[in-house]
Amino acid sequence: MRLAALLCLALAAPAAADVTVTFRDGAPKDTFTITNTSGCALQQARVAIDFDGSVGKLVYDITASGAGVEVFQPFEVVRGAASLASLPQVKDGDTFLSLSIDQLAAGDSIAFTIDVDDTLGAREITVTGSEIAGASATLSAGRMDEDIASARFTDAGQAVIRRAPCA
């Protein structure tokens, strides 16, 4: 009887509705992965990655001329393209990128590659997790973007956006 009561409590508890955004430096492409770590689907949402506040003063480097240095890479979805409502418009030197998500099931991910450079002059083409620290990831959901939450990237290159439990 005791086990049944515990199971009922566990099943009755609302599922967490978190989204994790992870940055991994790579050569020649850097990768961002957006994972719905919640127990419910994410629908009609936007995830924005804003480099304002990043330790390395980061920029997106997508063309041979412009704000970046040496190697450049355009935006390319490598996983979860069917989950996107549209592709973002990214310009060379931008510090902000926003993805429109149509639907992302619980446990699913969207990943994209792009080149990220720092503008401080140390090792501009190699960006570490510590250089993205301070940048933010924001999730807005709902028809009027009434559900908004954000998190800062850690020096491990990860931002965990905590939201209200699933309805």
MARBA-3410 file (N, C-alpha, C, O; in Angstrom, 1 decimal):
167
0.8,-1.2,0.0,0.0,0.0,0.0,0.9,1.3,0.0,0.6,2.3,-0.7 ~ 2.0,1.2,0.7,2.9,2.3,0.8,3.5,2.7,-0.5,3.6,3.8,-0.9 ~ 3.9,1.7,-1.3,4.5,1.8,-2.6,3.5,2.5,-3.5,3.9,3.4,-4.3 ~ 2.3,2.0,-3.5,1.2,2.6,-4.3,1.0,4.1,-4.0,0.8,4.9,-5.0 ~ 1.0,4.5,-2.8,0.9,5.9,-2.4,2.0,6.7,-2.9,1.8,7.8,-3.4
3.3,6.2,-2.8,4.4,6.9,-3.3,4.4,7.1,-4.8,4.7,8.1,-5.4 ~ 3.9,6.0,-5.5,3.8,6.1,-7.0,2.7,7.1,-7.4,3.0,7.9,-8.3 ~ 1.7,7.2,-6.7,0.6,8.2,-7.0,1.2,9.6,-6.8,0.9,10.5,-7.6 ~ 1.9,9.8,-5.7,2.5,11.1,-5.5,3.5,11.5,-6.6,3.5,12.6,-7.0 ~ 4.3,10.5,-7.0,5.3,10.8,-8.0,4.6,11.1,-9.4,5.0,12.0,-10.1
3.6,10.4,-9.7,2.8,10.7,-10.9,2.0,12.0,-10.8,1.8,12.6,-11.9 ~ 1.6,12.4,-9.7,0.8,13.6,-9.5,1.7,14.8,-9.5,1.2,15.9,-9.8 ~ 3.0,14.7,-9.2,3.9,15.8,-9.2,4.0,16.4,-10.7,4.2,15.6,-11.6 ~ 3.9,17.7,-10.8,4.1,18.2,-12.2,5.5,18.1,-12.7,6.5,18.1,-12.0 ~ 5.6,17.8,-14.0,6.9,17.6,-14.6,7.6,19.0,-14.7,7.0,20.0,-15.0
8.9,19.0,-14.5,9.7,20.2,-14.7,9.7,20.6,-16.1,9.6,19.7,-17.0 ~ 9.8,21.9,-16.4,9.8,22.4,-17.8,11.0,23.1,-18.1,11.0,24.3,-18.3 ~ 12.1,22.5,-18.1,13.4,23.1,-18.3,13.9,22.9,-19.7,13.6,22.0,-20.4 ~ 14.7,23.9,-20.2,15.3,23.9,-21.5,16.8,24.1,-21.2,17.2,25.1,-20.5 ~ 17.7,23.3,-21.8,19.1,23.4,-21.6,19.7,23.8,-22.9,19.5,23.2,-23.9
20.5,24.9,-22.9,21.3,25.3,-24.1,22.8,25.1,-23.8,23.3,25.6,-22.8 ~ 23.4,24.4,-24.7,24.8,24.0,-24.5,25.6,24.5,-25.7,25.2,24.4,-26.9 ~ 26.8,25.1,-25.4,27.7,25.6,-26.4,29.0,24.7,-26.4,29.5,24.4,-25.3 ~ 29.4,24.3,-27.6,30.7,23.5,-27.7,31.5,24.1,-28.8,31.0,24.2,-30.0 ~ 32.7,24.5,-28.5,33.6,25.0,-29.5,34.1,23.9,-30.3,34.4,22.8,-29.9
34.3,24.1,-31.6,34.8,23.1,-32.5,35.5,23.8,-33.7,35.4,25.0,-33.9 ~ 36.2,23.0,-34.4,36.9,23.5,-35.6,36.4,22.8,-36.8,36.6,21.6,-36.9 ~ 35.9,23.5,-37.8,35.8,24.9,-37.9,34.5,25.5,-37.4,34.2,26.7,-37.4 ~ 33.6,24.6,-37.0,32.2,25.0,-36.6,32.0,24.8,-35.1,32.4,23.9,-34.5 ~ 31.3,25.8,-34.5,30.9,25.7,-33.1,29.5,25.2,-33.1,28.7,25.5,-34.0
29.1,24.5,-32.0,27.8,23.9,-32.0,27.0,24.4,-30.8,27.5,24.4,-29.7 ~ 25.7,24.8,-31.0,24.8,25.0,-30.0,23.7,23.9,-30.0,23.2,23.6,-31.1 ~ 23.4,23.4,-28.8,22.3,22.4,-28.7,21.3,22.9,-27.7,21.6,23.3,-26.6 ~ 20.0,22.9,-28.2,18.9,23.3,-27.3,18.1,22.0,-27.1,17.6,21.4,-28.0 ~ 18.0,21.6,-25.8,17.4,20.4,-25.4,16.2,20.7,-24.5,16.3,21.4,-23.5
15.1,20.1,-24.8,13.9,20.2,-24.0,14.0,19.1,-22.9,13.7,17.9,-23.2 ~ 14.5,19.5,-21.8,14.7,18.5,-20.7,13.5,18.4,-19.8,13.6,17.8,-18.7 ~ 12.4,18.8,-20.3,11.2,18.8,-19.5,10.4,17.5,-19.8,10.8,16.7,-20.6 ~ 9.3,17.3,-19.1,8.4,16.2,-19.3,7.2,16.6,-20.2,6.3,15.8,-20.3 ~ 7.3,17.7,-20.8,6.2,18.1,-21.7,6.7,18.8,-23.0,7.9,19.3,-23.0
5.9,18.8,-24.0,6.3,19.4,-25.3,6.4,20.9,-25.2,5.6,21.5,-24.4 ~ 7.3,21.5,-25.9,7.4,22.9,-26.0,6.8,23.3,-27.3,7.2,22.8,-28.4 ~ 5.8,24.3,-27.3,5.1,24.7,-28.5,5.1,26.2,-28.7,5.1,26.9,-27.7 ~ 5.2,26.6,-29.9,5.2,28.0,-30.3,6.1,28.8,-29.3,5.6,29.6,-28.5 ~ 7.3,28.6,-29.4,8.3,29.2,-28.5,9.5,29.8,-29.3,9.6,29.6,-30.5
10.2,30.6,-28.6,11.4,31.2,-29.1,12.6,31.0,-28.1,12.4,31.2,-26.9 ~ 13.7,30.6,-28.6,14.9,30.6,-27.8,15.9,31.6,-28.4,16.3,31.5,-29.6 ~ 16.3,32.5,-27.6,17.3,33.6,-28.0,18.6,33.4,-27.3,18.6,33.1,-26.1 ~ 19.7,33.5,-28.0,21.0,33.5,-27.5,21.6,34.8,-27.7,21.8,35.3,-28.8 ~ 21.9,35.5,-26.6,22.4,36.9,-26.6,23.8,36.9,-26.0,24.0,36.6,-24.8
24.8,37.4,-26.7,26.2,37.4,-26.3,26.4,38.7,-25.4,27.5,38.8,-24.9 ~ 25.5,39.6,-25.3,25.7,40.8,-24.4,26.0,40.3,-23.0,25.3,39.5,-22.5 ~ 27.1,40.7,-22.5,27.5,40.3,-21.2,28.5,39.1,-21.2,29.0,38.7,-20.1 ~ 28.8,38.6,-22.3,29.8,37.4,-22.4,31.2,37.9,-22.1,31.6,39.0,-22.4 ~ 31.9,37.1,-21.4,33.3,37.5,-21.0,34.1,37.8,-22.2,35.0,38.7,-22.1
34.0,37.0,-23.3,34.8,37.2,-24.5,34.3,38.2,-25.5,34.8,38.4,-26.6 ~ 33.2,38.9,-25.1,32.6,39.9,-26.1,32.4,39.2,-27.4,32.9,39.7,-28.5 ~ 31.6,38.1,-27.4,31.5,37.3,-28.6,30.6,37.8,-29.7,29.7,38.7,-29.5 ~ 30.9,37.4,-30.9,30.1,37.7,-32.1,29.9,36.5,-33.0,30.8,35.5,-32.9 ~ 28.9,36.4,-33.8,28.7,35.4,-34.8,29.5,35.8,-36.0,29.4,36.9,-36.5
30.3,34.9,-36.6,31.2,35.1,-37.7,30.7,34.2,-38.9,31.1,33.1,-38.9 ~ 29.9,34.8,-39.8,29.3,34.0,-40.8,29.8,34.3,-42.3,29.4,33.7,-43.2 ~ 30.6,35.4,-42.4,31.1,35.7,-43.7,32.6,36.0,-43.7,33.2,36.1,-42.6 ~ 33.3,35.9,-44.9,34.7,36.2,-44.9,35.1,37.6,-44.6,36.3,37.8,-44.1 ~ 34.2,38.5,-44.7,34.6,39.9,-44.4,33.6,40.3,-43.3,32.5,39.9,-43.2
34.1,41.2,-42.4,33.2,41.6,-41.3,33.9,41.5,-40.0,35.1,41.7,-39.9 ~ 33.1,41.3,-38.9,33.6,41.4,-37.6,34.4,40.2,-37.1,35.3,40.4,-36.2 ~ 34.3,39.1,-37.7,35.0,37.9,-37.3,36.4,37.9,-37.8,36.8,38.8,-38.6 ~ 37.1,36.8,-37.5,38.5,36.6,-38.0,38.7,35.3,-38.6,38.0,34.3,-38.2 ~ 39.6,35.2,-39.6,40.0,34.0,-40.3,38.8,33.1,-40.7,38.0,33.5,-41.6
38.6,32.0,-40.1,37.6,31.0,-40.5,36.2,31.6,-40.2,36.0,32.2,-39.1 ~ 35.2,31.3,-41.1,33.8,31.7,-40.8,33.0,30.6,-41.2,33.3,29.7,-42.0 ~ 31.8,30.5,-40.6,30.8,29.4,-40.9,29.4,30.0,-40.8,29.1,30.7,-39.8 ~ 28.6,29.8,-41.8,27.2,30.2,-41.7,26.4,29.4,-40.8,26.8,28.3,-40.4 ~ 25.2,29.9,-40.4,24.3,29.1,-39.6,23.8,27.9,-40.3,23.4,28.0,-41.5
23.8,26.7,-39.7,23.3,25.5,-40.3,22.7,24.6,-39.2,23.3,24.3,-38.2 ~ 21.4,24.2,-39.4,20.8,23.3,-38.5,21.3,21.9,-38.8,21.3,21.5,-40.0 ~ 21.7,21.2,-37.8,22.2,19.8,-37.9,21.4,18.8,-37.3,21.6,17.6,-37.5 ~ 20.4,19.2,-36.4,19.5,18.3,-35.8,18.2,19.0,-35.4,18.3,20.2,-34.9 ~ 17.1,18.4,-35.7,15.8,19.0,-35.2,15.2,20.1,-36.1,14.4,20.8,-35.7
15.6,20.1,-37.4,15.1,21.1,-38.3,13.6,21.1,-38.4,13.0,22.2,-38.5 ~ 13.0,20.0,-38.3,11.5,19.9,-38.4,10.8,20.5,-37.2,9.6,20.9,-37.3 ~ 11.5,20.8,-36.2,10.9,21.4,-35.0,10.9,22.9,-35.1,10.2,23.6,-34.3 ~ 11.6,23.5,-36.1,11.7,24.9,-36.2,10.5,25.5,-37.1,10.2,24.8,-38.1 ~ 10.0,26.6,-36.7,9.0,27.3,-37.5,9.6,28.0,-38.6,9.0,28.2,-39.7
10.8,28.5,-38.5,11.6,29.3,-39.5,13.0,29.3,-39.1,13.4,29.0,-38.0 ~ 13.9,29.7,-40.0,15.3,29.9,-39.8,15.6,31.3,-39.4,15.0,32.2,-39.9 ~ 16.5,31.5,-38.5,16.8,32.9,-38.1,17.6,33.6,-39.2,18.3,33.0,-40.0 ~ 17.5,34.9,-39.1,18.3,35.8,-40.0,19.5,36.3,-39.2,19.4,37.1,-38.3 ~ 20.7,35.7,-39.5,21.9,36.1,-38.8,22.8,36.9,-39.7,23.0,36.4,-40.8
23.3,38.0,-39.2,24.3,38.8,-40.0,25.7,38.7,-39.3,25.8,38.5,-38.1 ~ 26.7,38.8,-40.2,28.0,38.8,-39.6,28.2,39.9,-38.6,27.8,41.0,-38.8 ~ 28.8,39.5,-37.4,29.0,40.4,-36.4,27.8,40.5,-35.4,28.0,41.2,-34.4 ~ 26.7,39.9,-35.7,25.6,39.9,-34.7,26.0,39.3,-33.4,26.9,38.5,-33.3 ~ 25.3,39.8,-32.4,25.5,39.2,-31.0,24.3,38.6,-30.5,24.2,38.2,-29.3
23.2,38.5,-31.3,21.9,38.0,-30.9,21.4,37.1,-32.0,21.5,37.4,-33.2 ~ 20.8,36.0,-31.6,20.2,35.0,-32.5,19.0,34.5,-31.8,19.0,34.1,-30.7 ~ 17.9,34.4,-32.6,16.6,33.9,-32.0,16.0,32.8,-32.9,15.9,33.0,-34.2 ~ 15.7,31.7,-32.3,15.1,30.5,-33.1,13.7,30.4,-32.7,13.3,30.4,-31.6 ~ 12.8,30.4,-33.8,11.4,30.1,-33.6,11.1,28.6,-33.7,11.4,28.0,-34.7
10.6,28.1,-32.6,10.3,26.7,-32.5,8.8,26.5,-32.6,8.0,27.1,-31.9 ~ 8.4,25.6,-33.5,7.0,25.2,-33.7,6.7,24.2,-32.6,5.7,24.5,-31.9 ~ 7.4,23.1,-32.5,7.1,22.2,-31.5,8.4,21.4,-31.2,9.1,21.0,-32.2 ~ 8.7,21.2,-29.9,9.9,20.4,-29.5,9.4,19.4,-28.4,9.1,19.9,-27.3 ~ 9.4,18.1,-28.8,8.9,17.1,-27.8,9.8,17.0,-26.6,11.0,17.4,-26.7
9.3,16.5,-25.5,10.1,16.3,-24.3,11.2,15.4,-24.7,11.1,14.4,-25.3 ~ 12.4,15.8,-24.2,13.6,15.0,-24.5,14.3,15.3,-25.8,15.4,14.8,-26.0 ~ 13.6,16.0,-26.7,14.2,16.2,-28.1,15.1,17.4,-28.1,15.1,18.3,-27.2 ~ 16.0,17.5,-29.1,16.9,18.6,-29.2,16.9,19.2,-30.6,16.5,18.6,-31.6 ~ 17.4,20.4,-30.7,17.7,21.2,-31.9,19.2,21.5,-31.8,19.6,22.0,-30.7
19.9,21.3,-32.8,21.3,21.7,-32.8,21.7,22.4,-34.1,21.2,22.1,-35.1 ~ 22.5,23.4,-33.9,23.0,24.2,-35.1,24.4,24.5,-34.9,25.0,24.6,-33.8 ~ 25.1,24.7,-36.1,26.5,25.1,-36.1,26.6,26.5,-36.7,25.8,26.9,-37.5 ~ 27.6,27.1,-36.3,27.9,28.5,-36.7,29.3,28.8,-36.1,29.8,28.1,-35.3 ~ 29.9,29.8,-36.6,31.2,30.2,-36.1,31.0,31.3,-35.1,30.3,32.3,-35.4
31.6,31.2,-33.9,31.6,32.2,-32.9,33.0,32.7,-32.6,33.9,31.8,-32.5 ~ 33.3,34.0,-32.6,34.6,34.5,-32.4,34.5,35.5,-31.2,33.5,36.1,-30.9 ~ 35.6,35.6,-30.4,35.7,36.6,-29.4,36.3,37.9,-30.0,37.0,37.8,-31.0 ~ 36.0,39.0,-29.4,36.5,40.3,-30.0,37.6,40.9,-29.1,37.9,42.1,-29.2 ~ 38.1,40.2,-28.2,39.1,40.7,-27.3,40.5,40.6,-27.8,41.4,41.2,-27.3
40.7,39.7,-28.8,42.0,39.7,-29.4,43.0,38.6,-28.9,44.1,38.4,-29.4 ~ 42.6,37.8,-27.9,43.5,36.8,-27.3,43.6,35.7,-28.3,44.6,35.6,-29.0 ~ 42.6,34.8,-28.4,42.6,33.7,-29.4,41.2,33.8,-30.0,40.3,33.0,-29.7 ~ 41.0,34.7,-30.9,39.7,35.1,-31.4,38.9,33.9,-32.1,37.7,33.9,-32.0 ~ 39.6,33.0,-32.7,38.9,31.9,-33.4,38.5,30.7,-32.5,37.8,29.9,-32.9
39.1,30.7,-31.3,38.8,29.6,-30.4,38.1,30.2,-29.2,38.6,31.1,-28.5 ~ 36.8,29.8,-29.0,36.0,30.3,-27.9,35.8,29.2,-26.9,35.3,28.1,-27.3 ~ 36.2,29.4,-25.7,36.0,28.4,-24.6,34.7,28.7,-23.9,34.1,29.8,-24.1 ~ 34.3,27.8,-23.1,33.1,27.9,-22.3,33.2,29.2,-21.4,32.2,29.9,-21.1 ~ 34.4,29.4,-20.9,34.6,30.6,-20.0,34.4,31.9,-20.7,34.0,32.9,-20.1
34.6,31.9,-22.0,34.4,33.1,-22.8,32.9,33.4,-23.1,32.5,34.5,-23.3 ~ 32.1,32.3,-23.1,30.7,32.5,-23.3,30.0,32.8,-22.0,28.8,33.2,-22.0 ~ 30.7,32.5,-20.9,30.1,32.8,-19.6,29.5,34.2,-19.5,30.2,35.2,-20.0 ~ 28.4,34.4,-19.0,27.7,35.7,-18.9,26.8,36.0,-20.0,25.9,36.9,-19.9 ~ 26.9,35.3,-21.2,25.9,35.4,-22.2,24.6,34.8,-21.7,24.6,34.1,-20.7
23.5,35.1,-22.4,22.2,34.6,-21.9,21.5,33.8,-22.9,21.6,34.0,-24.1 ~ 20.6,32.9,-22.4,19.7,32.2,-23.2,18.3,32.5,-22.7,18.1,32.3,-21.5 ~ 17.4,32.9,-23.5,16.0,33.2,-23.1,15.0,32.4,-23.8,15.1,32.2,-25.0 ~ 14.0,31.9,-23.1,13.0,31.1,-23.7,11.7,31.9,-23.5,11.3,32.3,-22.4 ~ 11.0,32.2,-24.6,9.6,32.8,-24.5,8.7,31.8,-25.2,8.9,31.3,-26.3
7.5,31.6,-24.5,6.5,30.7,-25.1,5.1,31.2,-24.9,4.9,32.2,-24.2 ~ 4.2,30.6,-25.6,2.8,31.1,-25.5,2.5,32.0,-26.6,3.5,32.6,-27.3 ~ 1.3,32.2,-26.9,0.9,33.1,-28.0,1.3,34.5,-27.9,1.7,35.1,-28.9 ~ 1.4,35.0,-26.7,1.8,36.4,-26.5,3.1,36.5,-25.8,3.4,37.5,-25.2 ~ 3.9,35.5,-25.9,5.2,35.4,-25.2,5.1,35.7,-23.7,5.9,36.4,-23.1
3.9,35.3,-23.1,3.7,35.5,-21.7,4.5,34.7,-20.8,4.7,35.1,-19.6 ~ 5.1,33.6,-21.2,5.9,32.8,-20.4,7.4,33.0,-20.8,7.8,32.4,-21.8 ~ 8.1,33.8,-20.0,9.5,34.1,-20.4,10.4,33.7,-19.2,10.1,34.1,-18.0 ~ 11.5,33.1,-19.5,12.5,32.7,-18.5,13.9,32.8,-19.2,14.0,32.5,-20.4 ~ 14.9,33.1,-18.4,16.2,33.1,-19.0,17.3,32.6,-18.0,17.0,32.5,-16.8
18.4,32.4,-18.5,19.6,31.9,-17.7,20.8,32.4,-18.4,20.9,32.6,-19.6 ~ 21.9,32.5,-17.6,23.2,32.9,-18.0,24.0,31.6,-18.3,23.9,30.6,-17.6 ~ 24.9,31.7,-19.3,25.8,30.6,-19.6,26.8,30.6,-18.5,27.3,31.6,-18.0 ~ 27.2,29.4,-18.1,28.2,29.2,-17.1,29.6,29.1,-17.8,29.6,29.0,-19.1 ~ 30.7,29.0,-17.1,32.0,28.8,-17.7,32.1,27.4,-18.3,33.1,27.1,-18.9
31.1,26.5,-18.1,31.1,25.2,-18.7,30.4,25.2,-20.0,30.2,24.2,-20.7 ~ 29.9,26.4,-20.5,29.2,26.6,-21.7,27.8,26.1,-21.7,27.3,25.6,-22.7 ~ 27.1,26.2,-20.6,25.7,25.7,-20.5,24.8,26.7,-19.8,25.2,27.3,-18.8 ~ 23.6,26.8,-20.3,22.6,27.7,-19.7,21.4,26.8,-19.5,20.9,26.2,-20.4 ~ 20.9,26.7,-18.2,19.7,25.9,-17.9,18.6,26.9,-17.6,18.6,27.6,-16.6
17.6,26.9,-18.5,16.4,27.8,-18.3,15.4,27.0,-17.5,14.8,26.0,-18.0 ~ 15.1,27.5,-16.4,14.0,26.9,-15.5,12.7,27.6,-15.7,12.6,28.8,-15.7 ~ 11.7,26.8,-15.9,10.3,27.3,-16.1,9.4,26.7,-15.1,9.7,25.8,-14.4 ~ 8.2,27.2,-15.2,7.1,26.7,-14.4,6.9,25.2,-14.8,7.2,24.9,-15.9 ~ 6.3,24.4,-13.9,6.0,23.0,-14.3,5.0,23.0,-15.4,4.3,23.9,-15.7
5.1,21.8,-16.1,4.1,21.6,-17.2,2.7,21.6,-16.7,2.4,21.3,-15.6 ~ 1.8,22.1,-17.5,0.4,22.2,-17.2,-0.2,20.8,-17.3,-1.4,20.7,-17.0
END
